[in-house]
Amino acid sequence: MAYGNTTLRPLTTCEPPLNVVGIRNTQATPLVLHMRIGRVEVERGVLLAPMEDVTDLPFRLICRRYGADIVYTEFISSDGLIRDARRSLEKVRLAEEERPVAIQIFGGNEDVMVGAARKAEESGPDFIDINFGCWVKNVVVRNAGAALLKDPPQMAALTKAIVQNVGLPVTVKTRLGWAKDEIVILDVAQRLQDAGAAALTVHCRTRDMGHDGEADWSWIPRIKEVVDIPVILNGDVRTGADVDRAFSTTGADAVMIGRAAIGNPFVFSEAKNLRAGASARERVDVCLEHLRLEVEYKPLRRAIHEFRKHYSGYLKGLPNNSLARQDIVRMESYAEIEDRLLRFAADHEAVYG
Ligand SMILES: Cc1cc2nc3c(=O)[nH]c(=O)nc-3n(C[C@H](O)[C@H](O)[C@H](O)COP(=O)(O)O)c2cc1C
């Protein structure tokens, strides 16, 4: 249990603009929207999307520090969880400091999903999210993820079974439909509300779009017309300006950011208009802190290798970062990477101040 009894160092490099569970942010502006999911209340919430191999505990902690109002685990296989598979158990490990946090599960079998949801509940998340949006083939062929968009009554039945068997609020994340000519979200939203879902996150694409094409936010106000539960907008929110636009043009109850947060937790503080972008030195410091947390959390080799996807985000926009990136993706030890990145930051400061 890497974090079960770990006290994280005080979060020092950035002011923590966090909405703590149950404490309402009082800085209301005309754009502020208030959302409640069980004991979690956020205003004008900007959430970290669940992302496989990205939103592990270290990254969730860092995103919370930079202002993500709610964070989600990556999706966790219900089958794996009920079998106590090592990797699934690793994924349900939470830390007090990251609250509010949701555990996301996926699956296609009711009994297995109910068992997995109960197991997830034992880890003490603030709520449980069900993935009915994953488009990848090996999930869909198991009648899980976005496959349920082909069968809204079954999606609702699975949701209802989970709602009835856990004490925590249950939310759902899904897409608009299977394909452009098969958009079912209005029907799905009503069925999920009737099934007892506490909120609905909509990735505003269809399954056949994968992550391509443009997310169509125009569905959010239409969904809001047919349900009362909170509706969370997801898809193509990349900057603070996008967040403002998402709230002001759609009436979404909260906004969820995925890819734009990878290697860029600063997007949350920017989105909350708390500050402008991070300096080169801060980017490098946070990158190294993130890597240190990963090394504490996972076996060293795995941590170093899996972390490689984060460098381009952390160094994005900094002039001449490609040489540094080429070097560090070949390195196998934390010390080497630290040395190279600190040299990069020092060189950057010498030239650009
Ligand atoms: C690397 C990666 C992993 C993802 N894993 C998950 C997941 O585990 N569960 C989920 O609901 N969505 C997952 N998604 C989808 C995102 O949560 C989000 O819906 C999608 O990226 C669109 O939002 P964005 O435009 O802000 O990135 C993943 C996306 C990416 C890029």
The ligand as an SDF file (V2000), in Angstrom:
LIG
                    3D

 31 33  0  0  0  0  0  0  0  0999 V2000
   -5.4330    7.9070  -22.9400 C   0  0  0  0  0  0  0  0  0  0  0  0
   -6.9240    7.9540  -22.6980 C   0  0  0  0  0  0  0  0  0  0  0  0
   -7.5060    7.0560  -21.8330 C   0  0  0  0  0  0  0  0  0  0  0  0
   -8.8790    7.1060  -21.5770 C   0  0  0  0  0  0  0  0  0  0  0  0
   -9.4050    6.2510  -20.6710 N   0  0  0  0  0  0  0  0  0  0  0  0
  -10.7240    6.4120  -20.2880 C   0  0  0  0  0  0  0  0  0  0  0  0
  -11.2670    5.6660  -19.2020 C   0  0  0  0  0  0  0  0  0  0  0  0
  -10.5810    4.8600  -18.5610 O   0  0  0  0  0  0  0  0  0  0  0  0
  -12.5700    5.8820  -18.8990 N   0  0  0  0  0  0  0  0  0  0  0  0
  -13.3590    6.7910  -19.5760 C   0  0  0  0  0  0  0  0  0  0  0  0
  -14.5330    6.9650  -19.2410 O   0  0  0  0  0  0  0  0  0  0  0  0
  -12.8540    7.4890  -20.6000 N   0  0  0  0  0  0  0  0  0  0  0  0
  -11.5670    7.3510  -20.9400 C   0  0  0  0  0  0  0  0  0  0  0  0
  -11.0430    8.1430  -21.9260 N   0  0  0  0  0  0  0  0  0  0  0  0
  -11.8970    9.1760  -22.5360 C   0  0  0  0  0  0  0  0  0  0  0  0
  -11.7770   10.5000  -21.7510 C   0  0  0  0  0  0  0  0  0  0  0  0
  -12.2330   10.3650  -20.4300 O   0  0  0  0  0  0  0  0  0  0  0  0
  -12.5720   11.6090  -22.4520 C   0  0  0  0  0  0  0  0  0  0  0  0
  -13.9190   11.2080  -22.5020 O   0  0  0  0  0  0  0  0  0  0  0  0
  -12.0960   11.8840  -23.8640 C   0  0  0  0  0  0  0  0  0  0  0  0
  -10.6870   11.9450  -23.9260 O   0  0  0  0  0  0  0  0  0  0  0  0
  -12.6800   13.1970  -24.3980 C   0  0  0  0  0  0  0  0  0  0  0  0
  -12.3190   14.2720  -23.5800 O   0  0  0  0  0  0  0  0  0  0  0  0
  -11.1150   15.2830  -23.9810 P   0  0  0  0  0  0  0  0  0  0  0  0
  -11.4660   15.8420  -25.3420 O   0  0  0  0  0  0  0  0  0  0  0  0
  -11.1000   16.3180  -22.9060 O   0  0  0  0  0  0  0  0  0  0  0  0
   -9.8770   14.4740  -24.0420 O   0  0  0  0  0  0  0  0  0  0  0  0
   -9.6920    8.0710  -22.2290 C   0  0  0  0  0  0  0  0  0  0  0  0
   -9.0880    8.9500  -23.1250 C   0  0  0  0  0  0  0  0  0  0  0  0
   -7.7340    8.9140  -23.3620 C   0  0  0  0  0  0  0  0  0  0  0  0
   -7.1150    9.9070  -24.3050 C   0  0  0  0  0  0  0  0  0  0  0  0
  1  2  1  0
  2  3  1  0
  2 30  2  0
  3  4  2  0
  4  5  1  0
  4 28  1  0
  5  6  2  0
  6  7  1  0
  6 13  1  0
  7  8  2  0
  7  9  1  0
  9 10  1  0
 10 11  2  0
 10 12  1  0
 12 13  2  0
 13 14  1  0
 14 15  1  0
 14 28  1  0
 15 16  1  0
 16 17  1  0
 16 18  1  0
 18 19  1  0
 18 20  1  0
 20 21  1  0
 20 22  1  0
 22 23  1  0
 23 24  1  0
 24 25  2  0
 24 26  1  0
 24 27  1  0
 28 29  2  0
 29 30  1  0
 30 31  1  0
M  END
$$$$
